[in-house]
Amino acid sequence: MNQRAKAVFYRQMSVMLTAGIPMNRAVDHLASSGANPAARQAAARISESVRKGEPFAHAVKQAFGARLTGFEQAAIVAGETSGTLPECCRRLADYFDFVCLTRSRLISGMFYPGLLLHAGIVIPAVPSLILRGCSSFVAQILPAFAFIYGAVAAVFVFRQSAGLTRVREWWDVVVLDVPVLGGFVRAVDLSGFLYALSSLYGAGVPIVEAFRLAADAAGNTLIRRRLHAVVPALRQGVSLTSAVKDSGVVPQIVCDMFLTGEESGRLDETLERAASYLQQEVETTTQRVVAVVPTIVYLLVAAYVAVVVITFWSGYFGQIGSLLND
């Protein structure tokens, strides 16, 4: 069950439970007429478990299997125990909507640069296809495509391989210092962390346990490790603001929001506002990334075309020089 299906599932459950529909009827309705096929299948499995008298949290765990994250499970258990399950589902839906929206914006923003990059490789080789045939055309474009798709495959293997943990940790440290990209990674990870923390704390999970589980929502190794390093201080009674400030990865303005929430006794609302603030930062940074990448692609394509043209004309004039010398 992917993140989009989870967002749909939690959103529809939140709406129906908030409207006062009983749990079993809500799950049955979602199983029979849900908008997402994966959500319908999950709801059908949950419905069977609920009919047997099992708690909703246990039914969700059985239906989602390994795709159920730790903070999801903790939030659902806390929401079911405290009677705030509709609000818990709403917060989880907000979190997964945010993740899916960020990913879709990046993918849509990269489509045109990717198309331009492919065109920049293929179009200069068209004369070779016309004058020299298909083999020459393939020989000209193959190295560039091999490099691009080889790099993509290397990144995929790099992200999936458990044996490259140290290399991945090194990369996660380096990427945070890259202009624009580092700010984007930091904003995405921290906003995901705050959405998870807001969901857990709002559902009634104690702040220390909520913080520990929410830290796993950060994808960057360095950010996740520094957030986990805050947990012992929280257990010792250090305030959330002081502990988070010592982590060195949370912006000062977010720390100030935490301080206001702790002083006013409305930390749950403050966490949600902080998550919304960082979501706006992600949207702004996404726009910057989408604006910068096409420029980089333009320069790469221009450089590639220049190399092709120079190579062609140098070979052409070289042949003329050879004929004149003969």
FENMOMO-V553493 format. One record per residue. N is the residue number from 1. RES is the residue in three letters. PSI is psi in degrees with one decimal (NA if undefined). BURIAL is # if it has 9 or more other C-alpha atoms within 8 Angstrom, else .. Layout:
N;RES;PSI;BURIAL
N;RES;PSI;BURIAL
//
This chain:
1;MET;115.9;#
2;ASN;179.1;.
3;GLN;-33.7;#
4;ARG;-43.9;#
5;ALA;-37.6;#
6;LYS;-43.1;#
7;ALA;-44.1;#
8;VAL;-44.7;#
9;PHE;-51.9;#
10;TYR;-35.4;#
11;ARG;-46.7;#
12;GLN;-37.0;#
13;MET;-41.2;#
14;SER;-45.2;#
15;VAL;-45.9;#
16;MET;-39.9;#
17;LEU;-36.7;#
18;THR;-33.7;#
19;ALA;-4.2;.
20;GLY;8.4;.
21;ILE;132.0;#
22;PRO;155.3;.
23;MET;-49.6;.
24;ASN;-39.2;#
25;ARG;-37.4;.
26;ALA;-45.3;#
27;VAL;-41.1;#
28;ASP;-42.1;#
29;HIS;-42.7;#
30;LEU;-35.5;#
31;ALA;-30.0;#
32;SER;-28.4;.
33;SER;26.9;.
34;GLY;154.9;#
35;ALA;-24.1;.
36;ASN;129.1;#
37;PRO;-43.1;.
38;ALA;-38.2;.
39;ALA;-37.2;#
40;ARG;-43.0;#
41;GLN;-43.1;#
42;ALA;-41.5;#
43;ALA;-35.7;#
44;ALA;-42.0;#
45;ARG;-38.8;#
46;ILE;-38.3;#
47;SER;-41.7;#
48;GLU;-42.1;.
49;SER;-39.9;#
50;VAL;-37.8;#
51;ARG;-28.5;.
52;LYS;-2.5;.
53;GLY;9.1;.
54;GLU;149.7;#
55;PRO;152.9;.
56;PHE;-41.0;#
57;ALA;-41.4;#
58;HIS;-38.0;.
59;ALA;-41.1;#
60;VAL;-40.8;#
61;LYS;-41.5;#
62;GLN;-37.4;.
63;ALA;-40.4;#
64;PHE;-28.0;#
65;GLY;-134.5;.
66;ALA;-15.4;.
67;ARG;-4.9;.
68;LEU;117.0;#
69;THR;163.1;.
70;GLY;-40.6;.
71;PHE;-29.9;#
72;GLU;-48.9;#
73;GLN;-43.8;#
74;ALA;-40.1;#
75;ALA;-41.5;#
76;ILE;-42.3;#
77;VAL;-46.5;#
78;ALA;-40.4;#
79;GLY;-38.9;#
80;GLU;-37.3;#
81;THR;-40.4;.
82;SER;-5.7;#
83;GLY;18.1;.
84;THR;32.6;#
85;LEU;-39.9;#
86;PRO;-43.2;#
87;GLU;-37.5;#
88;CYS;-45.6;#
89;CYS;-37.3;#
90;ARG;-44.3;#
91;ARG;-40.4;#
92;LEU;-39.5;#
93;ALA;-40.3;#
94;ASP;-41.4;#
95;TYR;-49.1;#
96;PHE;-30.2;#
97;ASP;-42.4;#
98;PHE;-46.4;#
99;VAL;-45.8;#
100;CYS;-38.5;#
101;LEU;-43.4;.
102;THR;-44.7;#
103;ARG;-42.5;.
104;SER;-36.6;.
105;ARG;-39.0;#
106;LEU;-44.1;#
107;ILE;-45.2;.
108;SER;-34.5;.
109;GLY;-26.2;#
110;MET;-8.2;#
111;PHE;-51.0;.
112;TYR;-45.3;#
113;PRO;-37.6;#
114;GLY;-41.1;.
115;LEU;-42.0;.
116;LEU;-40.0;#
117;LEU;-43.0;#
118;HIS;-41.3;.
119;ALA;-38.9;.
120;GLY;-24.4;#
121;ILE;-40.8;#
122;VAL;-46.0;#
123;ILE;-45.6;.
124;PRO;-19.8;#
125;ALA;-4.5;#
126;VAL;-41.5;#
127;PRO;-35.7;.
128;SER;-35.4;#
129;LEU;-39.5;#
130;ILE;-43.7;.
131;LEU;-34.4;.
132;ARG;-10.3;#
133;GLY;178.3;#
134;CYS;-37.5;.
135;SER;-40.3;.
136;SER;-39.2;#
137;PHE;-48.0;#
138;VAL;-40.8;.
139;ALA;-29.0;.
140;GLN;-38.3;.
141;ILE;-19.6;#
142;LEU;-45.4;.
143;PRO;-41.8;.
144;ALA;-46.2;.
145;PHE;-37.0;#
146;ALA;-39.7;.
147;PHE;-46.1;.
148;ILE;-52.9;.
149;TYR;-26.6;.
150;GLY;-40.3;#
151;ALA;-41.2;.
152;VAL;-43.5;.
153;ALA;-38.7;.
154;ALA;-41.2;.
155;VAL;-41.7;.
156;PHE;-47.3;.
157;VAL;-39.2;.
158;PHE;-40.4;#
159;ARG;-28.2;.
160;GLN;-24.1;.
161;SER;126.8;.
162;ALA;-18.6;.
163;GLY;-7.2;.
164;LEU;35.4;.
165;THR;-46.2;.
166;ARG;-39.2;.
167;VAL;-41.4;.
168;ARG;-40.2;#
169;GLU;-40.8;#
170;TRP;-43.2;.
171;TRP;-40.1;.
172;ASP;-31.3;#
173;VAL;-44.1;#
174;VAL;-41.8;.
175;VAL;-27.3;#
176;LEU;-19.6;#
177;ASP;-2.7;.
178;VAL;128.7;#
179;PRO;142.5;.
180;VAL;-58.0;#
181;LEU;-41.3;#
182;GLY;-42.6;#
183;GLY;-35.8;#
184;PHE;-47.3;#
185;VAL;-42.8;#
186;ARG;-45.0;#
187;ALA;-42.0;#
188;VAL;-46.5;#
189;ASP;-42.7;#
190;LEU;-35.7;#
191;SER;-40.0;#
192;GLY;-41.4;#
193;PHE;-44.3;#
194;LEU;-36.1;#
195;TYR;-42.9;#
196;ALA;-43.7;#
197;LEU;-41.5;#
198;SER;-42.0;#
199;SER;-44.7;#
200;LEU;-48.0;#
201;TYR;-38.2;#
202;GLY;-24.7;#
203;ALA;-5.8;#
204;GLY;5.8;#
205;VAL;133.9;#
206;PRO;147.6;.
207;ILE;-36.8;.
208;VAL;-48.9;#
209;GLU;-38.3;.
210;ALA;-42.5;#
211;PHE;-43.2;#
212;ARG;-44.5;#
213;LEU;-38.9;#
214;ALA;-29.2;#
215;ALA;-28.7;#
216;ASP;-14.3;#
217;ALA;-15.8;#
218;ALA;127.1;#
219;GLY;-29.1;.
220;ASN;130.7;#
221;THR;-44.1;#
222;LEU;-46.1;#
223;ILE;-44.3;#
224;ARG;-41.9;#
225;ARG;-40.3;.
226;ARG;-33.5;#
227;LEU;-40.6;#
228;HIS;-30.2;#
229;ALA;-17.0;#
230;VAL;-25.5;#
231;VAL;-46.1;#
232;PRO;-38.2;.
233;ALA;-38.5;#
234;LEU;-38.1;#
235;ARG;-28.9;.
236;GLN;-0.9;.
237;GLY;6.1;.
238;VAL;142.8;#
239;SER;152.6;.
240;LEU;-40.8;#
241;THR;-47.8;#
242;SER;-42.4;.
243;ALA;-44.4;#
244;VAL;-37.1;#
245;LYS;-36.7;#
246;ASP;-18.7;.
247;SER;-31.0;#
248;GLY;5.1;.
249;VAL;-10.2;#
250;VAL;129.1;#
251;PRO;151.8;.
252;GLN;-38.4;.
253;ILE;-33.4;.
254;VAL;-38.1;#
255;CYS;-39.7;#
256;ASP;-37.0;#
257;MET;-42.4;#
258;PHE;-43.5;#
259;LEU;-43.2;#
260;THR;-41.9;#
261;GLY;-39.9;#
262;GLU;-39.8;#
263;GLU;-32.9;.
264;SER;-10.8;.
265;GLY;19.1;.
266;ARG;52.8;#
267;LEU;-35.2;#
268;ASP;-42.6;#
269;GLU;-36.7;.
270;THR;-40.1;#
271;LEU;-40.9;#
272;GLU;-38.9;#
273;ARG;-39.0;.
274;ALA;-39.9;#
275;ALA;-40.7;#
276;SER;-38.4;#
277;TYR;-46.7;.
278;LEU;-28.2;#
279;GLN;-40.2;#
280;GLN;-37.5;.
281;GLU;-40.0;#
282;VAL;-43.6;#
283;GLU;-42.5;#
284;THR;-45.1;.
285;THR;-35.9;#
286;THR;-42.7;#
287;GLN;-38.6;.
288;ARG;-42.4;#
289;VAL;-45.2;#
290;VAL;-28.9;#
291;ALA;-33.6;.
292;VAL;-41.4;.
293;VAL;-46.4;#
294;PRO;-36.9;#
295;THR;-42.9;.
296;ILE;-41.6;.
297;VAL;-41.0;#
298;TYR;-47.2;#
299;LEU;-40.6;.
300;LEU;-44.0;#
301;VAL;-43.4;#
302;ALA;-41.8;#
303;ALA;-40.9;.
304;TYR;-44.6;#
305;VAL;-39.7;#
306;ALA;-42.0;.
307;VAL;-42.6;.
308;VAL;-45.7;#
309;VAL;-46.4;.
310;ILE;-42.1;.
311;THR;-41.4;.
312;PHE;-50.6;.
313;TRP;-32.3;.
314;SER;-39.9;.
315;GLY;-37.5;.
316;TYR;-50.7;.
317;PHE;-28.6;.
318;GLY;-41.2;.
319;GLN;-41.4;.
320;ILE;-42.3;.
321;GLY;-38.9;.
322;SER;-40.3;.
323;LEU;-40.5;.
324;LEU;-38.5;.
325;ASN;-33.6;.
326;ASP;NA;.
//
